[in-house]
Amino acid sequence: MKRLITILITLILIMPNVLANTIETRSLDELYAEAVKEGGQLILRAGGDKDDQADYYLDMFKKRFPKIKLTHSVCNSPKK
């Protein structure tokens, strides 16, 4: 039974890759230009302990993709 469950979990995890019928071939710059054309907004919701814990990475993203409006929020789980 454990083997069957392991096989089923493995199939569930790999099926999206097997069923994918296209491979992304556009460059990062092409994707960026397309994102800007579509409105240039990214909403990032993350879990964590502090609102500023990802600032380093968010600053790098903003520097690399300045035309994308980045909205970031952290969902702090309640302390028990």
C-alpha positions in Angstrom: 0.0 0.0 0.0 2.9 2.4 0.8 4.4 1.7 -2.6 1.0 2.5 -4.3 0.7 5.8 -2.4 4.3 6.7 -3.3 3.6 6.0 -7.0 0.4 8.0 -6.9 2.1 11.0 -5.2 5.0 10.9 -7.7 2.6 10.8 -10.7 0.6 13.8 -9.2 3.9 15.8 -8.9 5.2 15.1 -12.4 2.0 15.1 -14.4 1.9 18.9 -14.9 5.4 18.7 -16.5 4.4 15.7 -18.6 1.2 17.3 -19.8 2.8 20.6 -20.6 2.6 21.1 -24.4 4.7 24.2 -24.7 8.2 25.1 -23.6 8.8 28.8 -22.9 11.5 30.0 -25.3 11.2 33.8 -24.8 14.1 35.6 -23.1 13.7 37.3 -19.8 13.8 40.7 -21.5 11.0 39.6 -23.8 8.9 38.3 -20.9 9.5 41.6 -19.1 8.4 43.6 -22.1 5.3 41.5 -22.4 4.5 42.0 -18.7 4.9 45.7 -19.0 2.5 45.6 -22.0 0.0 43.7 -19.9 -0.1 46.4 -17.2 3.1 45.7 -15.3 1.7 44.7 -12.0 2.9 41.9 -9.7 1.3 41.1 -6.4 3.4 39.0 -4.1 1.9 37.5 -1.0 4.2 35.7 1.3 4.4 34.1 4.7 6.9 35.0 7.2 7.8 36.6 10.5 8.6 40.2 9.5 7.2 42.5 6.8 10.7 43.6 5.8 12.4 40.2 5.6 12.4 40.0 1.8 13.3 43.7 1.2 16.8 42.7 -0.2 15.2 40.6 -2.9 12.4 43.0 -3.6 14.9 45.8 -4.1 16.9 43.7 -6.5 13.6 42.9 -8.4 12.6 46.5 -8.6 16.1 47.5 -9.8 16.0 44.8 -12.6 12.4 45.4 -13.5 11.7 49.1 -12.8 8.5 49.3 -14.9 6.8 46.5 -12.9 4.6 47.8 -10.0 5.4 45.4 -7.2 3.0 45.0 -4.3 4.2 42.9 -1.4 2.5 41.7 1.7 3.4 39.3 4.4 0.8 37.2 6.2 2.2 36.8 9.7 0.8 33.7 11.4 -0.4 34.3 14.9 2.1 33.4 17.7 1.0 30.6 20.0 
